[in-house]
Amino acid sequence: MSRPFSVEFLQVTAVSKLSPQMRRISFAGDGLAEAITAEPDQQLKLYFPRPGHSEYPPPAEDFGAWYQGYLSMPEEVRPWMRSYTVRSYDPETCTLDVDFLLHRHAGPATRWAIDAQPGDRIGRFGPSAMFGRRIPLSTRLAEADWVLLAGDESAIPAMSTIIEACSRPMRAFIRSPYEYPMQTWGALDLHWGDPLDAVRGASLPAGRPFCWLAGEAGLVRDLRRHLVGERGIARSDIEFTGYWRSTLTQDDPPTAADLADAQELLAQG
Ligand SMILES: Cc1cc2nc3c(=O)[nH]c(=O)nc-3n(C[C@H](O)[C@H](O)[C@H](O)COP(=O)(O)OP(=O)(O)OC[C@H]3O[C@@H](n4cnc5c(N)ncnc54)[C@H](O)[C@@H]3O)c2cc1C
């Protein structure tokens, strides 16, 4: 039995197409049942092999030591690390689903997802519902009078888990060329299109909101500025994550704007 924060392999068991741009990849792997909880928006780090290097530093129980070893690997063999979201977990079949957006600038994670076949293996660290959080997301959702979700297509997997888990009235604004079915037991007002324009033009409910923003970092920044500056929403009522950066990969160092975002998160405690 593995510990929740160990490094393990995942093995692809099935691949299906949700849209021309979204691929659902199902995985089996040791320790998933212990690592996954019922919380929405659980994040995980996935390790994608360099061409010709299908094996990794072996799975390990001590992530700290493993990560030091990982960092000391020569770059040409070190697997690429990318962040993804648990779309769902089926305890009956012990299967984890992750939805990969096949974006047009296809970096290593996307290239891997395009070619993925049952039997392929990648490494994982996590998942965790508490990466970057002090308070569980489910608590924050339950304490709000209403919930605003906004972002782009890469945030659809996480947003879907929030929409499925939340019983508060929700407004969701998603930029995506395709519309995806969303299931909820809360009241959901869903807008497909430019989220910034739509949020700017929206009449928002009264009461205390909880806002969750994710997607391209510049979009997330503009949404946050609007909500704080023009709507007067408390910074502490907004959770935000820049999922990706235009023209930069996840391996590139942080920009001044990324560092300012990190400071903002630290200031929120
Ligand atoms: C906490 C978290 C959870 C995430 N969950 C998911 C998820 O469940 N599903 C998912 O599909 N993505 C998710 N993402 C986003 C994903 O990690 C990034 O899109 C990642 O950059 C993809 O890696 P890559 O190797 O394909 O591209 P990279 O090598 O990182 O980048 C290559 C090029 O592609 C561009 N690019 C990167 N992402 C996108 C994009 N989404 N659209 C258009 N261009 C892009 C970059 O600007 C760069 O020019 C998540 C990110 C975070 C931080």
The ligand as a MOL file (V3000), in Angstrom:
LIG
                    3D

  0  0  0     0  0            999 V3000
M  V30 BEGIN CTAB
M  V30 COUNTS 53 58 0 0 0
M  V30 BEGIN ATOM
M  V30 1 C -3.3830 23.0850 -11.2300 0
M  V30 2 C -3.5050 22.8780 -12.7540 0
M  V30 3 C -4.4320 21.9770 -13.2500 0
M  V30 4 C -4.5510 21.7860 -14.6410 0
M  V30 5 N -5.4670 20.8780 -15.1060 0
M  V30 6 C -5.5590 20.6530 -16.4540 0
M  V30 7 C -6.4460 19.6400 -16.9630 0
M  V30 8 O -7.1220 18.9070 -16.2160 0
M  V30 9 N -6.5280 19.4940 -18.3100 0
M  V30 10 C -5.7550 20.2600 -19.1710 0
M  V30 11 O -5.8720 20.0690 -20.3950 0
M  V30 12 N -4.9110 21.1920 -18.7170 0
M  V30 13 C -4.7760 21.3960 -17.3710 0
M  V30 14 N -3.8850 22.3150 -16.8960 0
M  V30 15 C -3.0980 23.0940 -17.8720 0
M  V30 16 C -1.8450 22.3430 -18.3750 0
M  V30 17 O -1.0170 21.9900 -17.2800 0
M  V30 18 C -1.0820 23.2770 -19.3240 0
M  V30 19 O -1.8620 23.6160 -20.4280 0
M  V30 20 C 0.2650 22.6990 -19.7550 0
M  V30 21 O 1.0670 23.7860 -20.1650 0
M  V30 22 C 0.1870 21.6990 -20.8750 0
M  V30 23 O 1.4790 21.2080 -21.0790 0
M  V30 24 P 2.1380 21.0220 -22.5140 0
M  V30 25 O 3.3450 20.1880 -22.2800 0
M  V30 26 O 1.1280 20.5640 -23.5060 0
M  V30 27 O 2.5390 22.5100 -22.9470 0
M  V30 28 P 3.8150 23.3920 -22.4900 0
M  V30 29 O 5.0910 22.7090 -22.8640 0
M  V30 30 O 3.6530 23.7860 -21.0590 0
M  V30 31 O 3.6250 24.6580 -23.4220 0
M  V30 32 C 3.9000 24.5950 -24.8360 0
M  V30 33 C 3.2050 25.7590 -25.5550 0
M  V30 34 O 1.8020 25.5460 -25.4490 0
M  V30 35 C 1.1350 26.7020 -24.9560 0
M  V30 36 N 0.0150 26.2040 -24.1230 0
M  V30 37 C 0.0960 25.5350 -22.9370 0
M  V30 38 N -1.1370 25.2240 -22.4870 0
M  V30 39 C -2.0210 25.7130 -23.4160 0
M  V30 40 C -3.4430 25.7090 -23.5060 0
M  V30 41 N -4.2130 25.1630 -22.5440 0
M  V30 42 N -4.0030 26.2900 -24.5910 0
M  V30 43 C -3.2450 26.8660 -25.5610 0
M  V30 44 N -1.8850 26.8960 -25.5260 0
M  V30 45 C -1.2840 26.3300 -24.4560 0
M  V30 46 C 2.2040 27.4610 -24.1670 0
M  V30 47 O 1.9460 28.8540 -24.1870 0
M  V30 48 C 3.4820 27.1210 -24.9320 0
M  V30 49 O 3.6680 28.0330 -25.9880 0
M  V30 50 C -3.7340 22.5220 -15.5290 0
M  V30 51 C -2.7790 23.4200 -15.0120 0
M  V30 52 C -2.6560 23.6030 -13.6390 0
M  V30 53 C -1.6160 24.5650 -13.0950 0
M  V30 END ATOM
M  V30 BEGIN BOND
M  V30 1 1 1 2
M  V30 2 1 2 3
M  V30 3 2 2 52
M  V30 4 2 3 4
M  V30 5 1 4 5
M  V30 6 1 4 50
M  V30 7 2 5 6
M  V30 8 1 6 7
M  V30 9 1 6 13
M  V30 10 2 7 8
M  V30 11 1 7 9
M  V30 12 1 9 10
M  V30 13 2 10 11
M  V30 14 1 10 12
M  V30 15 2 12 13
M  V30 16 1 13 14
M  V30 17 1 14 15
M  V30 18 1 14 50
M  V30 19 1 15 16
M  V30 20 1 16 17
M  V30 21 1 16 18
M  V30 22 1 18 19
M  V30 23 1 18 20
M  V30 24 1 20 21
M  V30 25 1 20 22
M  V30 26 1 22 23
M  V30 27 1 23 24
M  V30 28 2 24 25
M  V30 29 1 24 26
M  V30 30 1 24 27
M  V30 31 1 27 28
M  V30 32 2 28 29
M  V30 33 1 28 30
M  V30 34 1 28 31
M  V30 35 1 31 32
M  V30 36 1 32 33
M  V30 37 1 33 34
M  V30 38 1 33 48
M  V30 39 1 34 35
M  V30 40 1 35 36
M  V30 41 1 35 46
M  V30 42 1 36 37
M  V30 43 1 36 45
M  V30 44 2 37 38
M  V30 45 1 38 39
M  V30 46 1 39 40
M  V30 47 2 39 45
M  V30 48 1 40 41
M  V30 49 2 40 42
M  V30 50 1 42 43
M  V30 51 2 43 44
M  V30 52 1 44 45
M  V30 53 1 46 47
M  V30 54 1 46 48
M  V30 55 1 48 49
M  V30 56 2 50 51
M  V30 57 1 51 52
M  V30 58 1 52 53
M  V30 END BOND
M  V30 END CTAB
M  END
